Amino acid sequence: MMNITPEWLMTLYGHKSTKLASVYAPILNSEMLRYGIWDKLRECAFLAQIGHESGRLYYTEELASGEAYEGRLDLGNTCSGDGPRYKGRGLIQITGRSNYEQVQMALGIPFIIEPERLKEPYFAAKSACWWWADRGLNDLADKGEFIRITKIINGGTNGLEDRLYLYNRALSLYVSKEEK
């Protein structure tokens, strides 16, 4: 596993300030290792996906209101207000009551009654790593199935060009770091 430094994250995501990168680098290092995101293909695919989903770590909560998810039974949104209450949060934008229940069980944090906690940097990163591993995305990354990963995360291929840009950039930076 590569040691992700704040400088490396800044280069990958094009940040000018070290603040976000300094917050996330240590959390990502420990949690990616814990959830088996520990080699070049897995790391680069994961960092590309969370980079896109979070606006390069700037957003841990979906900008939209969440109304579009109201009544979405496929997300477990069965109660009035579930759409906005369980809109996308975390670095991978976990969405829907059923996904919040799953991450609550996995991490032992009451996200159903405190959904806003998924925005906190530690839980934003940890939940993304858990979700990635839980959905079998390490295996897909090993096979180079980046578009399939995108569809599992996004439900489609929204932002595919940006995700691929970040993936290829991460691969390039990873190789550069290996050569040093």
C-alpha positions as CSV (number, residue, x, y, z in Angstrom):
1,M,0.0,0.0,0.0
2,M,1.2,3.4,-0.8
3,N,1.4,5.9,2.0
4,I,-0.9,8.7,0.9
5,T,0.5,12.1,1.9
6,P,-1.4,15.4,1.9
7,E,0.9,16.5,-0.9
8,W,0.0,13.5,-3.0
9,L,-3.8,14.2,-2.5
10,M,-3.3,17.8,-3.3
11,T,-1.6,16.9,-6.6
12,L,-4.2,14.3,-7.4
13,Y,-7.2,16.6,-6.7
14,G,-5.6,19.9,-7.7
15,H,-5.9,21.5,-4.2
16,K,-4.2,24.7,-3.4
17,S,-4.6,24.4,0.4
18,T,-3.3,21.6,2.5
19,K,-6.2,21.7,5.0
20,L,-8.5,19.1,3.4
21,A,-5.6,16.9,2.3
22,S,-4.1,17.0,5.8
23,V,-7.4,16.0,7.4
24,Y,-8.1,13.1,5.0
25,A,-4.6,11.6,4.3
26,P,-4.2,9.8,7.7
27,I,-7.8,8.7,7.8
28,L,-7.6,7.3,4.3
29,N,-4.3,5.5,5.0
30,S,-5.7,3.6,8.0
31,E,-9.2,2.9,6.7
32,M,-8.2,1.9,3.2
33,L,-5.8,-0.6,4.7
34,R,-8.5,-1.9,7.1
35,Y,-10.9,-2.4,4.2
36,G,-8.4,-4.1,1.8
37,I,-7.9,-1.1,-0.5
38,W,-4.2,-1.7,-0.6
39,D,-2.8,-2.0,-4.0
40,K,-2.4,0.2,-7.1
41,L,-5.5,-0.7,-8.9
42,R,-7.8,-0.6,-5.8
43,E,-6.3,2.6,-4.4
44,C,-6.4,4.5,-7.7
45,A,-10.0,3.4,-8.5
46,F,-11.2,4.2,-5.0
47,L,-9.5,7.6,-4.9
48,A,-10.9,8.5,-8.4
49,Q,-14.4,7.5,-7.4
50,I,-14.4,9.3,-4.0
51,G,-12.7,12.3,-5.6
52,H,-15.5,12.7,-8.1
53,E,-18.3,11.9,-5.6
54,S,-17.0,14.4,-3.1
55,G,-15.9,17.2,-5.5
56,R,-12.3,16.3,-4.6
57,L,-13.0,16.0,-0.9
58,Y,-14.8,19.4,-0.7
59,Y,-18.3,18.0,-0.2
60,T,-19.4,15.3,2.3
61,E,-23.0,16.1,1.7
62,E,-24.9,16.1,-1.6
63,L,-25.7,19.6,-2.7
64,A,-29.2,18.7,-3.9
65,S,-32.0,18.6,-1.3
66,G,-32.6,14.9,-1.5
67,E,-36.2,15.3,-2.5
68,A,-35.5,13.3,-5.6
69,Y,-35.0,10.3,-3.3
70,E,-38.4,10.7,-1.5
71,G,-40.4,7.4,-1.7
72,R,-37.6,5.5,-3.5
73,L,-38.2,2.0,-2.2
74,D,-35.1,0.7,-3.8
75,L,-33.2,2.9,-1.3
76,G,-35.4,1.9,1.6
77,N,-37.0,5.4,1.8
78,T,-40.4,4.3,3.1
79,C,-41.2,7.2,5.5
80,S,-42.1,10.7,4.7
81,G,-38.9,12.8,4.7
82,D,-36.5,9.9,4.1
83,G,-35.3,11.4,0.8
84,P,-33.9,14.6,2.3
85,R,-33.0,13.0,5.6
86,Y,-30.9,10.2,4.0
87,K,-29.5,12.1,1.0
88,G,-26.0,11.4,-0.2
89,R,-23.3,11.9,2.5
90,G,-19.7,10.8,3.1
91,L,-17.0,10.7,0.5
92,I,-18.9,8.1,-1.6
93,Q,-22.3,9.8,-1.0
94,I,-24.1,7.0,0.8
95,T,-27.8,7.5,0.0
96,G,-31.0,6.1,1.3
97,R,-32.4,4.8,4.6
98,S,-31.4,1.2,3.8
99,N,-27.7,2.2,3.1
100,Y,-27.7,4.3,6.3
101,E,-29.0,1.3,8.3
102,Q,-26.2,-0.9,6.8
103,V,-23.4,1.6,7.5
104,Q,-24.9,2.0,11.0
105,M,-24.7,-1.7,11.7
106,A,-21.2,-1.9,10.2
107,L,-19.7,1.1,12.1
108,G,-21.8,1.1,15.2
109,I,-22.8,4.7,14.9
110,P,-26.5,5.7,15.1
111,F,-26.6,7.2,11.6
112,I,-30.4,6.6,11.3
113,I,-31.1,9.1,14.1
114,E,-27.9,11.2,13.4
115,P,-27.5,11.2,9.6
116,E,-25.4,14.3,9.7
117,R,-22.6,12.5,11.3
118,L,-21.7,10.9,8.0
119,K,-20.5,14.4,7.0
120,E,-17.7,14.3,9.6
121,P,-14.3,13.6,8.0
122,Y,-13.6,10.4,9.9
123,F,-17.0,8.9,9.2
124,A,-17.1,10.3,5.7
125,A,-13.9,8.4,4.8
126,K,-14.5,5.3,6.9
127,S,-18.0,4.8,5.5
128,A,-16.7,5.2,2.0
129,C,-14.1,2.5,2.6
130,W,-16.6,0.2,4.2
131,W,-19.2,0.7,1.4
132,W,-16.5,0.1,-1.2
133,A,-15.4,-3.2,0.4
134,D,-19.0,-4.3,1.2
135,R,-20.0,-4.0,-2.4
136,G,-17.1,-6.1,-3.6
137,L,-15.5,-3.2,-5.4
138,N,-11.9,-4.3,-4.6
139,D,-12.4,-7.4,-6.8
140,L,-13.8,-5.3,-9.6
141,A,-10.9,-2.9,-9.3
142,D,-8.5,-5.9,-9.5
143,K,-10.2,-6.8,-12.8
144,G,-10.1,-3.2,-14.1
145,E,-13.9,-3.0,-14.3
146,F,-13.9,0.8,-13.7
147,I,-17.2,1.5,-15.5
148,R,-19.0,-1.3,-13.6
149,I,-17.6,0.2,-10.4
150,T,-19.0,3.6,-11.5
151,K,-22.4,2.1,-12.2
152,I,-22.5,0.5,-8.7
153,I,-21.6,3.7,-7.0
154,N,-23.6,6.1,-9.2
155,G,-26.4,4.0,-10.6
156,G,-25.2,5.0,-14.0
157,T,-22.2,6.7,-15.6
158,N,-22.7,10.3,-14.5
159,G,-19.3,12.0,-14.4
160,L,-17.5,9.1,-16.1
161,E,-15.1,11.4,-17.9
162,D,-14.0,13.1,-14.7
163,R,-13.8,9.7,-12.8
164,L,-11.6,8.3,-15.6
165,Y,-9.4,11.5,-15.6
166,L,-8.9,11.1,-11.8
167,Y,-8.2,7.3,-12.2
168,N,-5.6,7.8,-14.9
169,R,-4.0,10.7,-13.0
170,A,-3.9,8.6,-9.8
171,L,-2.2,5.7,-11.8
172,S,0.3,8.1,-13.2
173,L,1.1,9.6,-9.8
174,Y,1.3,6.2,-8.3
175,V,3.8,5.1,-10.9
176,S,5.8,8.3,-10.3
177,K,5.9,7.6,-6.6
178,E,7.0,4.0,-7.1
179,E,9.9,5.1,-9.2
180,K,11.3,7.4,-6.5
